[in-house]
């Protein structure tokens, strides 16, 4: 018996309300799979924007990619402003000490 046959058997024995939810979930999974496939094929795709309120339509915009952390590292050590000492003191005053209980084992 194939997976498709098992699914059909389960569908036939399920109530209508569960079938609606299952259909929504199946469509979600298909869309997710398509978007992952597109992202793998074209990771640096340029998208033309048409919203004239945010950007001119002739200006291309790079598609969103999750950040890797490298972008924030280029700002390391580049504090600009005269309140560095005040901010550092605020951090020292409000942070708590970490407490580790090395003797505690939740699996015992």
C-alpha positions in Angstrom: 0.0 0.0 0.0 1.5 3.4 -1.0 1.4 6.5 1.0 -1.1 8.0 -1.4 -3.4 5.0 -0.8 -3.0 5.3 3.0 -3.8 9.1 2.7 -6.9 8.4 0.7 -8.1 5.8 3.2 -7.6 8.3 6.1 -9.4 11.0 4.1 -12.4 8.8 3.5 -12.7 8.1 7.3 -12.2 11.7 8.5 -14.9 14.3 9.3 -15.3 17.4 7.0 -13.9 19.8 9.6 -10.7 17.9 9.8 -10.5 17.7 6.0 -10.7 21.5 5.7 -7.8 21.9 8.1 -5.8 19.1 6.4 -6.4 20.8 3.0 -5.1 24.1 4.3 -2.1 22.5 5.8 -1.3 20.6 2.6 -1.5 23.8 0.6 0.8 25.5 3.1 3.4 22.7 2.8 3.3 23.0 -1.0 3.8 26.7 -1.0 6.6 26.4 1.5 8.3 23.8 -0.7 8.0 26.0 -3.7 9.4 29.0 -2.0 12.4 27.0 -0.6 13.0 25.6 -4.1 12.9 29.2 -5.6 15.2 30.5 -2.9 17.8 27.8 -3.6 17.6 28.4 -7.4 17.9 32.2 -7.2 19.3 33.3 -3.8 20.3 36.8 -5.0 17.2 37.6 -7.1 16.6 41.3 -7.8 13.0 42.4 -7.4 11.6 45.5 -9.0 9.5 47.6 -6.6 6.3 49.2 -7.7 5.3 51.1 -4.5 6.1 54.7 -5.4 5.7 55.8 -1.7 8.7 53.9 -0.4 11.0 53.8 -3.4 11.1 55.0 -7.0 9.9 52.2 -9.4 13.2 52.3 -11.3 15.3 51.4 -8.3 15.8 47.6 -7.9 15.6 46.1 -4.4 17.4 42.9 -3.4 15.1 40.1 -2.2 15.2 39.5 1.6 17.6 37.0 3.0 18.0 36.1 6.7 21.0 37.9 8.3 24.1 35.9 9.0 25.5 38.0 11.7 28.4 39.3 9.6 26.6 42.6 8.9 26.6 43.6 12.6 30.3 42.6 13.0 31.4 45.4 10.7 30.1 47.9 13.4 32.1 46.3 16.2 34.4 48.9 17.9 32.8 51.8 16.1 30.8 53.5 18.9 29.9 57.0 17.9 28.6 59.4 20.6 29.7 60.8 23.9 27.6 58.6 26.1 29.6 55.4 26.0 30.7 55.5 29.6 27.1 56.2 30.7 25.7 53.3 28.7 28.4 51.0 30.0 27.7 51.9 33.6 24.0 51.3 32.9 24.8 47.8 31.6 26.9 47.0 34.7 24.2 48.4 37.1 21.3 46.4 35.6 22.8 43.0 34.7 22.6 40.1 37.0 25.1 37.5 37.9 24.6 34.1 36.2 23.9 31.3 38.6 24.8 27.7 37.7 23.9 24.7 39.8 26.3 22.1 38.6 25.1 19.6 41.2 21.5 19.6 39.9 20.7 16.9 37.3 17.1 16.9 36.2 17.5 13.3 34.8 18.3 11.7 38.2 
